[in-house]
Amino acid sequence: MGFVFIISSLVIFYSDNYLFGDLNIFRFILLVLMFVVSIIFLIISPNLVSILLGWDGLGLVSYLLVIYYQNVRSYGAGILTVLSNRVGDGGTHFKLIHDTSRQRHK
């Protein structure tokens, strides 16, 4: 978890310098912090339900970070991010159903 804090601190430091003068920098930093909280929630989750909640939070904040600049290219990339996240959800649900059905047949 320390690795997450180091990387996120570097991202925030770089973003603060890169976006200097941007009127919405506070919103961007807040989104990055929400992303970090989602990652930490995903890492320390004790059960599958909280893992899925962390994953969905991560997907939502990822979308918001990708569309930060609010132009046509960022919206297209945001839709690709949402679709990629849904593919990950489908894989996770498939694995859960597969493992559950295997346990019943033992």
C-alpha positions in Angstrom: 0.0 0.0 0.0 3.0 2.3 0.5 3.7 1.9 -3.2 0.2 3.4 -4.0 0.9 6.4 -1.7 4.3 7.0 -3.3 3.0 6.9 -6.9 -0.1 8.9 -6.1 2.0 11.6 -4.3 4.2 11.8 -7.4 1.2 12.1 -9.7 -0.3 14.9 -7.5 3.0 16.7 -7.4 3.4 16.5 -11.1 -0.2 17.5 -11.8 0.1 20.5 -9.5 3.0 21.7 -11.6 1.6 20.7 -14.9 -1.8 22.2 -14.4 -0.5 25.4 -12.8 -3.0 28.2 -13.6 -5.8 25.8 -14.5 -9.0 27.1 -12.9 -10.2 23.6 -12.1 -7.0 22.2 -10.6 -8.8 21.6 -7.2 -11.4 19.4 -9.0 -8.6 17.4 -10.7 -6.6 16.9 -7.4 -9.9 15.8 -5.7 -10.5 13.3 -8.5 -7.0 11.9 -8.1 -7.5 11.5 -4.4 -10.8 9.7 -5.0 -9.0 7.4 -7.4 -6.4 6.6 -4.7 -9.2 6.0 -2.1 -10.8 3.6 -4.6 -7.6 1.7 -5.1 -6.9 1.4 -1.4 -10.5 0.3 -0.9 -9.9 -2.4 -3.6 -6.7 -3.5 -2.0 -7.9 -3.9 1.6 -11.3 -5.3 0.7 -12.1 -8.3 2.9 -14.9 -9.8 0.7 -16.1 -9.9 -2.9 -18.9 -7.4 -2.5 -16.4 -4.7 -1.3 -14.0 -5.7 -4.0 -16.7 -5.1 -6.6 -17.6 -1.7 -5.0 -14.0 -0.7 -5.1 -13.8 -1.8 -8.7 -16.9 0.2 -9.7 -15.6 3.3 -7.8 -12.3 2.9 -9.7 -14.1 2.8 -13.0 -16.3 5.8 -12.2 -13.4 8.0 -11.1 -11.3 6.8 -14.1 -14.0 8.0 -16.4 -14.2 11.3 -14.7 -10.4 11.7 -14.9 -10.4 10.8 -18.6 -13.1 13.4 -19.5 -11.5 16.1 -17.4 -10.7 18.4 -20.4 -14.3 18.0 -21.7 -13.7 17.8 -25.4 -14.8 15.3 -28.1 -11.5 13.3 -27.9 -11.7 13.0 -24.1 -15.4 11.9 -24.3 -14.5 9.2 -26.8 -11.6 8.0 -24.6 -14.0 8.1 -21.6 -16.5 5.8 -23.3 -13.6 3.4 -24.1 -12.7 3.5 -20.4 -16.3 2.7 -19.4 -16.5 -0.2 -21.9 -13.1 -1.6 -20.7 -14.4 -1.5 -17.2 -17.6 -3.3 -18.1 -15.5 -6.0 -19.8 -13.6 -6.4 -16.5 -16.9 -6.6 -14.7 -18.1 -9.3 -17.0 -14.9 -11.3 -16.5 -15.1 -11.0 -12.8 -18.8 -12.1 -12.7 -18.0 -15.0 -15.1 -15.2 -16.1 -12.8 -17.5 -15.8 -9.7 -20.3 -17.8 -11.3 -17.8 -20.4 -12.6 -16.2 -20.9 -9.2 -19.5 -21.0 -7.4 -20.9 -23.7 -9.8 -17.7 -25.8 -9.5 -18.0 -25.8 -5.7 -21.6 -27.1 -5.9 -20.6 -30.1 -8.0 -17.9 -31.3 -5.7 
